[in-house]
Amino acid sequence: MNSNNPIIKHIRPEIIVKSLSQVLVFTLMMIAGAQIIIPTGITPIVLTTLFIYLAGLSIGKTKALLSTLLYVSLGLVGLPVFTAGHSGFQHIYGPTGGYLVGFMVASWLIGFIHEKNNRKSYRLMALVCGSISIHLPGIAWMSIQFTDNWTAMKSIYWVFIIADLLKIIFALILYKAILTFTKYSKSM
């Protein structure tokens, strides 16, 4: 290895370990969140999105996207990480396929907006944009999947919006706690 390479000079093992740890921790939180289920019929409410929101705020766009990609990839290759321990490639084609795509978009988008400006109002805007970027492909895909039941599905969709608003509020509270803890631990 050439130590004169400027890229290699800036790669430090402790930074790599910290970054990998952050990606893995948020992936594990997404997996755990998928197992906390509130049934609604076709697509349940789960806490995966809470941890996607938190990843975007806490570890930035690149690591948040890597966490989400790892979560989705683990599920697609057959590990029981999706809602209620489900897995498999068929989930891309099932009712939650649009949400899986939206998860990846949201994690990156939240991190991107938050990295541009980390004021409280931008955090809220980042989370709302992230929520929209999950729901748009989710709704679009479900409307294709359930053309005969779409009217019934639209009538209960407000439950998902309320749940997401609560997750956004909780993500903001948790993020504030993380900031406080981080400042406290650095001062020790």
C-alpha positions in Angstrom: 0.0 0.0 0.0 1.3 3.4 -0.9 1.2 5.7 2.1 1.6 8.7 -0.1 -1.9 8.2 -1.5 -4.0 11.1 0.0 -7.1 8.9 0.3 -5.4 6.2 2.2 -3.7 8.7 4.5 -7.2 9.8 5.7 -8.7 6.4 6.3 -8.3 5.6 9.9 -9.4 2.2 11.4 -11.3 3.8 14.3 -13.4 5.8 11.8 -14.2 2.7 9.8 -15.2 0.8 12.9 -17.3 3.6 14.1 -19.1 4.0 10.8 -19.7 0.3 10.4 -21.0 0.1 14.0 -23.4 2.9 13.3 -24.7 1.3 10.1 -25.1 -2.1 11.9 -26.8 -0.6 15.0 -29.4 1.2 12.8 -30.0 -1.9 10.7 -30.6 -3.9 13.9 -33.0 -1.2 15.1 -34.9 -1.3 11.8 -35.1 -5.1 12.1 -36.4 -4.8 15.7 -38.9 -2.1 14.6 -40.3 -4.4 11.9 -41.3 -6.9 14.7 -43.4 -4.3 16.6 -46.7 -4.7 14.7 -50.0 -2.8 14.8 -52.3 -4.7 12.4 -54.4 -2.7 10.0 -55.4 -5.3 7.4 -53.3 -5.4 4.3 -50.2 -3.5 5.5 -49.5 -3.2 9.2 -48.0 -0.2 11.0 -44.5 -1.0 12.2 -41.7 1.0 13.8 -39.2 0.5 11.0 -39.8 4.0 9.7 -39.1 5.5 13.1 -35.5 4.1 12.9 -35.2 5.1 9.3 -36.1 8.6 10.3 -33.6 8.5 13.2 -30.8 7.1 11.1 -31.2 9.9 8.6 -30.9 12.5 11.4 -28.2 10.8 13.4 -25.7 9.2 11.0 -26.1 11.1 7.8 -27.3 10.3 4.3 -24.7 7.8 3.3 -24.7 5.7 6.4 -28.5 5.9 6.8 -28.8 4.7 3.2 -26.3 1.9 3.8 -28.3 0.8 6.9 -31.5 0.7 5.0 -30.0 -1.1 2.0 -28.6 -3.7 4.4 -32.0 -4.1 6.1 -33.8 -4.5 2.8 -31.0 -6.8 1.3 -31.1 -9.1 4.4 -34.8 -9.5 4.0 -34.7 -10.1 0.3 -32.0 -12.8 0.5 -34.2 -14.7 3.0 -33.3 -13.6 6.5 -36.5 -13.0 8.6 -36.1 -9.3 9.1 -39.2 -7.9 7.6 -42.5 -7.4 9.4 -43.4 -10.4 11.6 -40.2 -12.2 10.6 -41.1 -12.4 6.9 -38.4 -12.5 4.2 -37.8 -13.2 0.6 -37.7 -11.5 -2.8 -41.4 -11.8 -3.2 -41.8 -8.8 -0.9 -40.7 -6.5 -3.7 -43.7 -7.7 -5.6 -46.1 -7.8 -2.7 -48.1 -5.0 -1.1 -45.1 -3.6 0.8 -42.7 -3.4 -2.2 -43.3 0.3 -2.7 -42.5 1.0 0.9 -39.2 -1.0 0.7 -38.2 1.3 -2.1 -39.4 4.3 -0.2 -37.4 3.3 2.8 -34.2 3.7 0.9 -35.2 7.0 -0.6 -36.3 8.4 2.7 -33.1 7.4 4.6 -31.0 9.2 2.1 -33.3 12.2 1.7 -33.6 12.9 5.4 -29.9 12.7 5.9 -29.3 15.0 2.9 -31.7 17.7 4.1 -30.4 17.5 7.6 -26.8 17.7 6.5 -27.6 20.9 4.6 -29.1 22.6 7.6 -29.5 21.0 11.1 -31.8 23.6 12.6 -35.0 22.2 14.2 -37.3 23.4 11.5 -35.1 21.6 8.9 -35.2 18.5 10.9 -39.0 18.5 10.9 -39.0 19.3 7.1 -36.5 16.5 6.5 -38.7 14.0 8.4 -41.9 15.1 6.6 -40.1 14.8 3.2 -38.9 11.4 4.3 -42.4 10.3 5.2 -43.7 11.5 1.9 -41.0 9.7 0.0 -42.0 6.5 1.8 -45.7 6.9 1.3 -45.7 8.0 -2.4 -44.1 4.7 -3.8 -46.0 2.7 -1.1 -49.4 4.1 -2.1 -48.6 3.9 -5.8 -47.6 0.3 -5.6 -50.6 -0.7 -3.4 -53.0 1.1 -5.8 -51.6 -1.2 -8.6 -51.7 -4.3 -6.4 -55.2 -3.7 -5.0 -57.2 -2.1 -7.8 -60.3 -3.8 -6.6 -59.8 -3.0 -2.9 -58.2 0.5 -3.4 -61.4 2.4 -2.3 -61.4 0.5 1.0 -57.7 1.0 1.4 -57.9 4.7 0.9 -60.6 5.0 3.6 -58.2 3.7 6.3 -55.0 5.3 5.0 -55.4 8.2 7.5 -54.3 5.7 10.2 -50.9 5.5 8.5 -50.6 9.2 8.3 -51.4 9.7 12.0 -49.0 6.9 12.9 -46.3 8.5 10.8 -46.8 11.9 12.4 -46.4 10.3 15.8 -43.2 8.6 14.6 -41.9 11.9 13.4 -42.5 13.5 16.8 -40.9 10.6 18.6 -37.9 10.7 16.2 -37.4 14.3 17.0 -37.6 13.6 20.7 -35.1 10.7 20.4 -32.8 12.7 18.3 -32.7 15.5 20.9 -31.9 12.8 23.6 -29.1 11.4 21.4 -27.7 15.0 21.0 -27.9 15.6 24.7 -26.3 12.2 25.6 -23.5 12.8 23.0 -22.7 16.2 24.4 -22.7 14.9 27.9 -20.5 11.9 27.1 -18.0 14.1 25.3 -17.7 16.4 28.3 -16.7 13.6 30.5 
